Amino acid sequence: MFLKHIELGNYRNYKQLELDTNHQVNLFVGPNAQGKTNLLEAIFALALTKSHRTSKDKELIGWEADSARVQGEVEKKYGTAKLELLYSSQGKKVKINGLEQRKLSDFVGSLNVVMFAPEDLEIVKGTPGIRRRFLDMEIGQVQPGYLHTLQQFTKVLTQRNNYLKTASPGGMQQAMLDVWNAQLAEYSVKIMKKRKQFIHKLQRFAEQIHSGITAGGERLEIEYRPSFGGGDSEDETVLFEQFMIKLSQVKDQEIRRGMTLVGPHRDDLAFFINGKEASVYGSQGQQRTTALSLKLAEIELINEEIGEYPLLLLDDVLSELDQHRQTQLIETFQSKVQTFITTTGLESVNINKLQDAGIYEVREGQVTRS
């Protein structure tokens, strides 16, 4: 997979940008607050229709503009696709080769990316919400149908929560609650099953990569922590029944608190290094290596799922890595993954290790070839 060209219109601080990105490695250099991260964010948005930094699409629209546009030409093994993403007050529209897609999930997957930024350390030591977002974005790229199931789940969750908040304990209609419970369980089981399968595959790649980075000195394990047991069953009927039992067990507590206490919105992940939980006992170096291993594992997992490598977006991350980890990272993506790197200065990048690298200077929303 190769991004040959990108165009931005009124996206963040870019009024107009047309850029050929025909190098295996594309380096964007410049001081902070000039637009380097905005450019990588635009590529990320073209893949997933949303930012990795904000959930508010209106923040992506440039100052005093009514809409923002991102276009890209992607070369894939089955041909070239022209992708377009438009943000406006009416929402967002997406096109593939000029044809508007009715559902966003029909668009997601046309371009695949893996983003690695300093804040990704929070996947290891941050809140469960950050880890769930990581899961949802990565699964959604390789299985677009997952995003549709997640959207349906979110709708049911919102409606069920509203009902729990407004209905008094004495006025609760069990028949109405049963309807919400069945829908909640149906979508929850599908999401849980996809997450479990994804983590199993991610573990396989991450364990091997982590062992390589640490010269065999550490073993990385990833543990899925769903909000209800579920055991090891893969049978959706069994999982559905177990979920319904769990809902009946927490019914009084949910009515008292006015919220849904069981479901994918309360799942979590844990990472273990040599049997010890990395978020609690791991050093900063170990946590950083864990995050790096996860991102490199994502690259291999996407390749296995779709048959080609994604783009790799490295947002000011090389300066955060010591020489050994940076070398490991460069050797992993070199020659097989088109990579986009932002940095404040070339001195933090091991340039000698890079092949076919294009260097661009970024100043006040303008990009020029160095």
N, C-alpha and C positions, 0 to 999 in steps of 0.2 A: 504494500500500500504506500502511495507516494502522493504528497500534496504538491502539485506543480505550480499552482498560482492561487493567490488569495486577494480579495478586494473587500475593503471596509468603507462604509458610508455612515457618517454620524454615529460611529460606535465609540463610546467613551470620549477620549480626547482626539480621535481620528476623524477629521471631517471627510477626508477622502484619501484612500490608500490603494494602490495597485502594486502588487509585489510578486515577482517570480521567485519561487522558493525551490529552485531546481538543483539543490545540493543535498547530499546525504545528511550533512550536518549544517544547520543554519544557526549562526551565533548572533545574538542581538545584544549590543554593548552600549551602555550609557548610564548616566547618573540615575538615581532613584526618581520616581514620579515623572518620568518622561513618556511612559506608555509601553514599556517592554512587557510587563505582565498583562496589560490590556490586550496585546497582540496574541499572546499565548491563550488568554482567556477566550478570545474570539474563535480560535481554532478549536478549543475545547467545546465552546457553545455550538459550533457547526457540527460537532459529533453528537452532542447530547441535548441540544436545544436549550440548555440552561448553563448558567455560570457555575464555576466551582467556588466562587467567593460570595455570592449573594443570591437570595431567593427572590429578590425584587427585580423583575425584568426592566422596569422603568429606569433603573440606575444605569443600564447599559446604553440608553439613548443619550446622545450628546446634548450638551447645553443648548437650549432654545430650539431643539429639533423635535419634530413630531414622530420620527421613526428612526430606526437603526437597521443597517443591512450588513450581512456577512455573506460573501460568496466564495466558493472555492472549487477548483478543478482537481479531482482526485483520480489518480491512475491506479486501477486495481487489476488483478490478474485476469478478470473477465472483460476489461475495457475501461474507458474513461467516463466518469460521471461528473456532471456539473451540479453542485449543491448550492442552495440559496436559503437563507434564514432571514426573516424580516420580523422585527419587533415594532409594535405600535401600541397605541392606547386601546386598540381593539383586540389585542392579544398577539399571538405570533403565528406566522404562516411559513410553511416550508415547501420547497420545490426540489424535485429531482429531474434534471434535464428539461427544465421549464414547466414540468407538470406538477401542479399543486397536489400535495398529499393530504388526504382527508384526515388522517390520524397522525399525530406526532410519532407514534410507535412504528408507523410505516416508514418513517424517515430515519429514526435512530438505528444505527448499525451500518448506514451507508459509508460512514467514516468512523474508524475506531482509534481511540487515543488512550494513552496512559499518561497521567499528569503526576509529576513528583515535585513537591514544593516543601520548604522548611516546615510548614504547618502540618505536613503529613505525619510528623512525629506524634501528633495528637491521636492518630489512629491507634497507636500503642498505649498512650498514657492519658488520653482525653476521655470525654464522656461517651456513654453508650450510643447516643444520637449520632456522633461523628462516625462510629464504626458501622452503624446501620446505613448511613448515607453512603459510605464507602462500598458496602455490599450491594446496595440497590443500584448505584451507578455502574458498577462493573458488571453485574449480572445483566442489567438492562442493555448493555452494549452488545453482548453476544446472544442474548435471548430477548429480543424486543417485546415478545408477548408477555414477558414478566412485568414490564412497565404497565401494561394494560391491566393486568391482575392487581398490581399495586394501587393503581388509580381507583379501581373498583373497591378494593379493601378500604381505602381512605374515605371514600364516600359513605360506605356502610358504617365505618367507625365514627365519623362525624354525626351521622343521623342517630346512631345508637347512643352516643354520648349526650346528644341533645335531649333524647327521650329520658335517659337516666337523670338528667339535671332537672327536667321540668315535671316529671311524674312524681307525685308524693308516694311514700311507701304504701299507704292504704289504697291509693288510686292506681297502682301499677297493674296494667293489664298483661297477664302472663302470655296470652295469645300473641299480642303485639311484640313482646320481648322475645318470644320463640322465633318469630320471623327474623328479627335482627340477629339472633343467636345463630340460626342456621346459615344465613348469608355470611356472617362474620367467620364462622367456622370453615365454610367452603373456601373462601379466599385465603384465610390464614394458613390452612393446610397446604395449599398449592405454593404459597410463598415460602413457608417453612421447608418444604421438600426441596425447592430450587436452591435455597440458601445452603441447606445441608450438602447437596450435591456439589455446589460451587466450592464450598470450603474444603471438601474432601479433595477436589482437584487442585485447589490452590496450595493445600498442605503438601501435596506430592512434589510440586515444583519448588515451593519456598524452602522446604526442608533441605533439598539438594543444594540450592543456591546458597543458603545460609551456611551450610557446612563448608562449601567452597570458600566463602569469604573469610570464615574463621579457621581455615586450614584444618577442618575436622574437629575443632575443639569444642564446638557447641552444637546442640541439637534443638531445632525450633519446632514447636508443636502449636497448632491452632485448634482451639476448642470452641465449638458453637454452643451458646447458652440460650436456648429458646425459653420463652416465658412460661411454658408448661412442659412437663417431662417429655412425652412423646416417645420415649424409649428409642429403640433402633429400628422401629417398623418403617417400611417404605410404603405400606398399604394405605392409600388415602382414606379408605373406609374406616380402618382401625384408628387412624389419626383423628378423623372427624369425630368418632365416638368419644375418644379420649378428651378431645377439646371441649365437647359438649358437657362431659362430666365435670371438667375443670370449671366451666362457666357456672354450672349449678352450685359448685362448692363455694364460689366467691360472690354469688348473687347478692346476698345481704350486704356484703362489704361494698360492692359496686353501687348499690342503691344508696347506701349511706354516704358514699363519697362522690356520687354523681359522675363516675367515669368508668371506662372499660379498663380492667386490670390485667387482662390476658390477651395476647395477640402478638403479631410481628413487631408492632410499635414499641414493644418492651423487650425485644430480644437483645442479646449482646454477644460479643466475641471476647476471648481471652487468648493471650500469647504466652507460651512457656519456653524458657531457655534452660535446658538441662533440668527440667522438672519444676523450675521455680517461675512464678508469674512475673513476666517482664515489667509490667506496669508498677509493681510493688518493689521487687528486688533487683531489677535490672539497672545497670549503670546507664548514663546517657549514651555512651558509645554502643552498648548492647541494644538499647531502644532504637537508636539510629540505624544500626545494622538490621534490626528486625523490620523496620519500615522500608529500608532499601531492598531487603529480600522479598518483601511482599510486592513491591512495585515491579521488580525484575520477574517475579513469578507471574504477575498479571500479563506481562508481555508474552511469555511462553504459553500461558493458558489461552489467551485470545488467539494466538497462532494455531493452537491445537483445535479450537472450536470452529474457526472460520476459514482456516487454511492459508492465512497470510498474516504478516506481522502488523501491529498497529503503529501509529506515530507515537513517538516519545516526547513529552514536553517537560523540560527541566527548568523550573522557574527559580533562578538564583539559588540553586541547590549545590552546585559543585564546590562553591566556597565553604559550604558547611561540612564537606567531607574531607577526611584526611587523605593523604596521597594514596594509601592502599585502597581505600574504599572507592575513591575517584577512579583509579585505574581499573578496578573490578567493574565499575559501572560502564566506563568507556569501552572496555573489551567486550562487554556483553552486548551493547547496542551497535558496536562498530560493524559496518558493512551489511547489516541485515535489517536495521530499523532506522527509518528516517527520523532525525532528531532535531528538536528546536530548543535552543538553550538561551536563557537570559543571564547576563552577568554585568556587574558594574565595572569590571575591568578584566582584561585578558590575563593578567598576572595570576588570577585564581584558577585558571583553566590549563590543564596539561595539553597545550596545543600540539606538541610533538606527537601525541598519541592519536590525533584526529586525522582522518583521511577525507578528501573531498568536502572541505569545510568552506562555506561562504560566510563572510563576516559583514555585519550591517551595523551602522551607527543609528541610534534612536535618540532624537532630540525633539521635545515638544510636539509629539504626534507626527513627526516626519521621520521616514526611514531612508537612509542612503547607504549605498554599497561602499564599503571601505576599500 
